[in-house]
């Protein structure tokens, strides 16, 4: 049995490594395609790109590992079935469950390792990846000047070109305002044509100008005798001039990672539970404060505030108000009758006070509803992330119990049928998963149901497929359905002949 176990494990590990890196590559390309506009044209160095790809690949491991196990189990057991090795094992009296046992244990270990990886490593890689992505997004792009528009991308300069030749990149009608001295438009360079390019280290902009003039306004002077200001200037004419402008502000500035540390994707299980408790307490305090405010507005208002006390009415002693409040009894109040007893001035005052109270309560309610929705939305994200760490880890084991029986039933190895079946199964699971997560995020269902619904769907499927494969079912054999269709066709012809 040890040789059998070693054979099965060897046949599984090879496809697992291959499919894992294949899935990581596909998911990484999907991620880069999503943020391609933020990455291109930034002049990033190779070490920054390598660092970003490394962190991104590590953050995709929890999603890539279940799909890799599904594809690898389909390929390995499909190869064993296609080469009639499973048939030889079963003819020797070895059941499919015993054949799957070593890979089952191995997948269980991977599932446990995936949980610790998602809990301890992924938060760190997400933090570094997100902070680096933010820095790349904030990096200023390379200089691209559009004809007819003043471009202020370069710090201290304002550049305008009249036209650009798309074939030779020759610029025409060039205007350059130098604001580096921070004294306004005191230096202007005008050229008929020229070229513009970046230096090799991408730290300087090289300008080659032809047939132009430079106007420099000198420091203003005041003449003593006339008590007026004079503004002398210098004018230079050139046929060929080289300008070098430093590309300041175009480097990659690294942001402090602490700014992103409180995001739900950058926290481990203990930190997520801490934020969950804190947000739950904040929401409870918000409810209590809102109830106290509404109660104080509607029920705890002094009754004499609506109608002035009648002239000559004695002032009540407030020392016995608590004893009188205990003796009060609830009586039915007819609002229309009470309102009819008031005169016009009292009615106007009562309506004004009621409108003010209603508007105040509406404003307080709207403000508290917005705050409540924001905090509940954050709470649901933290709760969903807690369940995600368990669901993706358990999914590694569930997908093995789906892929291995399917491979034994389909009896096809390689990268053809297994890839198609794996992608379809994963798409179905992913659609159900994101639907449940969205319902949980919008508080349509509790987070446990929303995040575990896809798992509850796949577990019965895995048990059913394992039972079918253990009993040598032919549910996935296309020839079986062709045979069944042929039999039905013959029966239909016989009935037609009899009729």
C-alpha positions in Angstrom: 0.0 0.0 0.0 2.9 2.4 0.6 4.0 2.1 -3.0 0.4 2.8 -4.1 0.2 5.8 -1.9 3.6 7.1 -3.2 2.4 6.6 -6.8 -0.8 8.5 -6.2 0.9 11.4 -4.4 3.5 11.7 -7.1 0.9 11.8 -9.8 -0.9 14.6 -7.8 2.0 16.8 -6.8 3.4 17.4 -10.3 0.1 18.7 -11.7 -0.5 20.6 -8.5 2.7 22.6 -8.8 2.1 23.2 -12.5 -1.5 24.3 -12.2 -0.8 26.5 -9.1 1.7 28.7 -11.0 -0.6 28.6 -14.0 -3.5 29.9 -12.0 -1.4 32.5 -10.2 -0.3 33.7 -13.6 -3.8 34.0 -14.9 -5.1 35.8 -11.8 -2.1 38.1 -11.9 -2.7 39.0 -15.5 -6.4 39.7 -14.6 -5.3 42.0 -11.7 -2.7 43.8 -13.9 -5.3 44.3 -16.7 -7.6 45.9 -14.1 -4.9 48.4 -13.0 -3.1 48.7 -16.3 -4.0 52.4 -16.7 -2.4 53.2 -13.3 0.9 51.3 -14.1 1.8 52.2 -17.6 3.8 55.3 -18.5 5.2 55.8 -14.9 8.9 54.9 -15.7 9.0 52.3 -12.9 12.2 50.6 -12.1 12.6 46.9 -12.4 13.0 46.4 -8.6 9.7 48.3 -7.9 7.9 46.2 -10.6 9.3 43.0 -9.1 8.3 43.9 -5.6 4.8 44.8 -6.7 4.3 41.5 -8.6 5.7 39.5 -5.7 3.2 41.1 -3.2 0.3 40.8 -5.6 1.1 37.1 -6.3 1.2 36.3 -2.6 -2.1 38.0 -2.0 -3.7 35.8 -4.7 -2.6 32.5 -3.2 -5.8 32.0 -1.1 -7.9 32.1 -4.3 -5.4 30.3 -6.5 -4.9 27.3 -4.2 -8.4 25.8 -4.3 -8.6 26.2 -8.1 -5.2 24.6 -8.4 -6.2 21.6 -6.3 -9.4 21.2 -8.3 -7.5 21.2 -11.6 -4.7 19.0 -10.3 -7.1 16.4 -8.8 -9.0 16.3 -12.1 -5.8 15.9 -14.1 -4.2 13.3 -11.9 -7.2 11.0 -11.3 -8.2 11.5 -15.0 -4.8 10.3 -16.1 -5.0 7.3 -13.7 -8.5 6.4 -15.1 -7.5 7.0 -18.7 -4.4 4.7 -18.4 -6.6 2.1 -16.7 -4.6 2.3 -13.5 -7.7 3.0 -11.4 -9.3 -0.1 -13.0 -6.2 -2.2 -12.0 -6.4 -0.9 -8.4 -10.1 -1.7 -8.2 -9.7 -5.1 -9.7 -7.2 -5.8 -6.9 -9.9 -5.1 -4.3 -8.8 -1.5 -3.5 -11.7 0.9 -3.3 -11.6 4.5 -4.7 -11.7 6.0 -1.2 -8.5 4.1 -0.2 -6.9 5.2 -3.4 -7.8 8.8 -2.6 -6.8 8.6 1.1 -3.1 9.8 0.7 -4.1 12.7 -1.5 -7.0 13.4 0.9 -4.6 13.8 3.8 -2.3 15.9 1.7 -5.2 18.2 0.7 -6.2 18.5 4.3 -2.7 19.6 5.3 -2.8 22.1 2.4 -6.1 23.4 3.7 -4.7 23.9 7.2 -1.6 25.6 5.8 -3.8 27.8 3.6 -5.6 29.0 6.7 -2.4 30.0 8.5 -1.1 31.6 5.3 -4.3 33.6 4.8 -4.2 34.7 8.5 -0.6 35.5 8.9 1.0 36.2 5.6 -1.7 37.6 3.3 -2.5 40.6 5.6 1.1 41.7 5.4 1.4 41.2 1.6 -2.0 43.0 1.1 -0.7 45.9 3.2 2.5 46.2 1.2 0.8 45.7 -2.1 -1.9 48.2 -1.5 0.4 50.9 -0.2 2.8 50.3 -3.2 -0.1 50.5 -5.6 -1.3 53.7 -4.0 2.2 55.2 -4.4 2.3 54.1 -8.1 -1.1 55.7 -8.7 0.0 58.9 -7.1 3.2 59.0 -9.1 3.2 61.8 -11.7 3.3 60.4 -15.3 5.8 61.3 -18.0 5.5 64.6 -19.6 3.0 64.6 -22.5 2.2 68.0 -23.9 -0.9 68.5 -26.1 -0.8 71.1 -28.9 -2.5 74.4 -28.1 -2.6 73.9 -24.3 -0.3 75.2 -21.6 1.2 72.3 -19.7 2.2 72.9 -16.0 3.3 69.3 -15.3 6.9 70.3 -14.8 7.4 72.2 -11.6 8.4 75.8 -12.2 7.7 75.7 -16.0 4.7 76.3 -18.2 5.1 75.0 -21.8 2.9 75.4 -24.8 3.4 74.0 -28.4 1.5 75.0 -31.4 1.7 71.7 -33.3 3.5 68.4 -33.4 4.6 66.3 -36.4 3.6 62.7 -35.7 6.3 61.3 -38.0 9.3 63.3 -36.9 8.1 64.5 -33.4 9.1 68.0 -34.5 7.5 70.6 -32.3 6.4 74.0 -33.8 5.7 77.4 -32.2 7.2 76.6 -28.7 6.5 78.9 -25.7 8.3 78.3 -22.4 7.6 80.3 -19.3 10.2 80.0 -16.6 8.7 80.4 -13.1 11.6 78.9 -11.1 12.5 82.2 -9.5 8.9 82.5 -8.3 8.6 86.1 -9.5 5.9 85.6 -12.2 6.4 85.7 -16.0 9.9 87.3 -15.9 11.5 84.8 -18.3 10.0 83.7 -21.6 11.5 81.7 -24.4 9.9 81.5 -27.8 11.1 79.2 -30.6 9.9 78.4 -34.1 10.6 74.7 -33.8 12.4 72.1 -31.7 12.6 68.6 -30.2 11.9 67.3 -26.8 13.1 64.0 -25.2 13.8 62.4 -21.9 17.4 61.7 -20.7 18.6 58.2 -20.3 18.0 58.2 -16.5 14.6 59.8 -17.0 15.5 62.5 -14.5 15.9 65.4 -17.0 14.0 66.8 -20.0 16.2 67.7 -22.9 14.9 70.5 -25.2 16.5 71.4 -28.5 15.2 74.8 -29.8 15.7 76.5 -33.2 15.3 80.1 -34.4 13.9 81.7 -31.2 14.2 84.5 -28.7 14.5 84.8 -24.9 12.9 87.7 -23.0 14.1 88.2 -19.5 12.7 90.9 -17.3 15.4 92.2 -14.9 14.9 93.2 -11.3 12.9 96.3 -11.1 14.7 99.5 -10.2 13.5 102.8 -8.9 15.0 106.0 -10.2 15.6 108.6 -7.4 15.0 111.7 -9.4 11.8 110.9 -11.2 10.2 108.8 -8.4 9.0 106.3 -11.0 9.7 102.6 -11.4 11.7 101.2 -14.3 11.5 97.7 -15.6 14.5 97.0 -17.8 14.7 93.7 -19.7 17.1 91.7 -21.8 16.4 90.1 -25.2 18.5 87.3 -26.6 18.2 85.8 -30.1 19.5 82.4 -31.0 19.5 79.9 -33.9 20.2 76.8 -31.8 19.8 76.4 -28.1 19.9 73.4 -25.7 17.8 73.4 -22.5 18.0 70.9 -19.6 15.0 70.8 -17.2 15.1 68.7 -14.1 12.2 66.4 -13.7 11.4 67.2 -10.1 8.5 65.4 -8.5 8.5 62.5 -10.9 10.0 59.9 -8.6 8.2 57.3 -6.6 7.5 58.5 -3.1 6.8 55.7 -0.6 3.8 56.3 1.7 3.8 55.2 5.4 2.1 51.8 5.5 0.4 52.7 8.8 -2.2 54.7 6.8 -3.6 51.4 5.4 -3.2 49.2 8.4 -6.8 49.4 9.6 -8.3 48.2 6.3 -10.1 44.8 6.7 -7.9 43.1 4.1 -4.7 44.0 6.1 -5.7 42.4 9.4 -5.4 38.9 10.9 -8.2 37.0 12.7 -7.5 38.5 16.2 -7.4 42.1 14.8 -10.6 41.6 12.8 -12.4 40.4 15.9 -11.1 43.4 17.8 -12.4 45.8 15.2 -15.7 43.8 15.0 -16.2 44.3 18.8 -15.3 48.0 18.6 -17.7 48.7 15.7 -20.5 46.8 17.4 -20.0 48.9 20.5 -20.0 52.1 18.5 -23.3 51.1 16.8 -24.9 50.3 20.1 -23.8 53.6 21.5 -25.2 55.3 18.4 -28.6 53.6 18.9 -28.7 54.6 22.6 -27.8 58.2 21.8 -30.5 58.4 19.0 -33.2 56.9 21.3 -32.3 59.4 24.0 -32.4 62.3 21.6 -35.8 61.3 20.1 -37.3 60.6 23.5 -36.1 64.0 24.8 -37.6 65.6 21.8 -41.0 63.9 21.7 -41.8 62.7 25.2 -39.6 64.6 27.6 -40.6 68.1 26.5 -42.2 70.4 29.1 -45.9 70.5 28.5 -46.1 74.3 29.2 -43.8 75.0 26.3 -46.6 74.8 23.7 -49.0 77.2 25.4 -48.2 80.1 27.6 -49.4 80.0 31.2 -52.6 82.0 31.7 -52.3 85.3 33.4 -52.6 85.0 37.2 -52.1 81.2 37.2 -50.0 80.3 40.2 -46.6 78.8 39.6 -46.4 75.1 40.5 -44.0 73.9 43.0 -41.3 71.8 41.3 -40.3 70.1 44.5 -43.2 67.7 44.3 -43.1 67.0 40.6 -41.6 63.5 41.0 -44.4 62.5 43.5 -47.0 63.9 41.1 -45.5 62.1 38.1 -45.8 58.8 40.0 -49.5 59.5 40.6 -50.2 60.4 37.0 -52.3 58.0 34.9 -52.4 57.6 31.2 -55.6 59.0 29.7 -56.8 59.1 26.1 -56.2 62.4 24.4 -58.4 63.6 21.5 -56.0 65.9 19.5 -58.8 67.5 17.5 -60.8 68.4 20.5 -57.7 69.8 22.3 -56.7 71.8 19.2 -60.3 73.2 18.8 -60.1 74.6 22.3 -57.2 76.8 21.4 -57.5 80.3 20.0 -55.8 81.4 16.8 -52.5 82.6 18.4 -52.2 79.4 20.4 -52.9 77.3 17.4 -50.3 79.0 15.3 -47.8 78.6 18.1 -48.6 74.9 18.5 -48.2 74.3 14.8 -45.0 76.2 14.7 -43.5 74.2 17.6 -44.7 70.9 16.1 -43.1 71.7 12.7 -39.8 72.7 14.4 -39.8 69.4 16.4 -40.6 67.4 13.3 -37.9 69.0 11.2 -35.4 68.6 14.0 -36.2 64.9 14.4 -36.0 64.4 10.7 -32.6 66.0 10.5 -31.4 63.9 13.5 -32.8 60.8 12.0 -31.2 61.4 8.6 -27.8 62.1 10.2 -28.0 59.0 12.4 -29.1 56.8 9.5 -26.1 57.9 7.4 -23.7 57.2 10.2 -25.4 53.9 11.0 -25.2 52.7 7.3 -21.5 53.6 7.1 -20.6 51.8 10.3 -22.7 48.8 9.5 -21.1 48.6 6.1 -17.6 48.6 7.7 -18.7 46.0 10.3 -20.0 43.7 7.5 -16.7 43.9 5.7 -14.8 42.9 8.8 -17.2 40.1 9.5 -17.1 38.9 5.9 -13.3 38.9 6.0 -13.3 36.7 9.1 -15.5 34.1 7.4 -13.4 34.3 4.2 -10.3 33.1 5.9 -12.1 29.9 6.8 -14.1 29.4 3.6 -11.2 29.6 1.2 -9.2 27.2 3.4 -11.9 24.7 3.6 -12.5 25.0 -0.1 -9.2 23.4 -0.8 -10.5 20.1 0.7 -13.9 20.4 -0.8 -12.6 21.0 -4.3 -10.4 17.8 -4.0 -13.6 15.8 -3.3 -15.1 17.3 -6.4 -12.1 17.1 -8.7 -10.9 13.6 -7.8 -14.2 11.8 -8.4 -14.8 13.8 -11.5 -11.5 12.8 -12.9 -12.3 9.1 -12.1 -15.7 9.5 -13.9 -14.6 11.6 -16.9 -11.4 9.4 -17.4 -9.6 12.2 -19.3 -6.3 13.7 -18.3 -4.1 16.5 -19.6 -5.1 20.1 -19.9 -8.1 19.8 -22.2 -11.3 18.6 -20.5 -10.0 19.1 -16.9 -9.3 22.8 -17.6 -12.8 23.4 -19.0 -14.5 21.5 -16.3 -12.5 23.2 -13.5 -13.0 26.7 -14.9 -16.8 26.1 -15.2 -17.0 24.7 -11.6 -15.0 27.6 -10.2 -17.0 30.2 -12.0 -20.3 28.7 -10.6 -18.8 28.7 -7.1 -17.4 32.2 -7.5 -20.7 33.6 -8.7 -22.6 32.1 -5.8 -19.8 33.3 -3.4 -19.8 36.9 -4.5 -23.6 37.0 -4.6 -23.8 35.7 -1.0 -21.1 38.2 0.0 -23.0 41.1 -1.5 -26.2 40.0 0.3 -24.2 39.9 3.6 -22.6 43.3 2.9 -26.0 44.9 2.3 -27.4 43.2 5.4 -29.9 41.2 3.5 -28.6 38.1 5.2 -26.4 37.5 8.2 -22.6 37.3 7.3 -22.4 33.6 8.3 -25.1 32.7 5.8 -23.8 34.9 3.0 -20.2 33.8 3.2 -20.9 30.1 3.8 -23.8 29.6 1.4 -21.5 28.7 -1.5 -19.7 26.2 0.8 -23.0 24.7 1.8 -23.8 24.2 -1.9 -20.5 22.6 -2.8 -20.3 20.1 0.1 -23.4 18.0 -1.0 -22.1 18.1 -4.6 -18.7 16.8 -3.4 -20.3 14.0 -1.4 -22.6 13.0 -4.2 -19.8 12.9 -6.8 -17.6 10.9 -4.4 -20.4 8.4 -3.9 -21.0 8.1 -7.7 -17.4 7.6 -8.4 -17.0 5.0 -5.7 -19.9 3.1 -7.3 -18.4 3.3 -10.9 -21.1 5.7 -12.1 -21.1 6.7 -15.8 -22.9 10.0 -15.3 -20.2 12.0 -17.1 -19.6 9.5 -19.9 -20.9 11.0 -23.1 -21.2 7.6 -24.8 -23.7 6.6 -22.1 -26.0 9.5 -23.1 -25.6 8.7 -26.8 -26.6 5.1 -26.1 -29.6 6.2 -24.0 -30.6 8.6 -26.8 -30.3 5.8 -29.4 -32.5 3.5 -27.3 -35.1 6.2 -26.9 -35.0 6.8 -30.7 -35.6 3.1 -31.4 -38.5 3.0 -28.9 -40.1 6.0 -30.6 -39.8 4.4 -34.0 -41.4 1.2 -32.8 -44.3 3.1 -31.3 -44.8 5.0 -34.6 -44.8 1.7 -36.6 -47.4 0.2 -34.2 -49.6 3.2 -34.5 
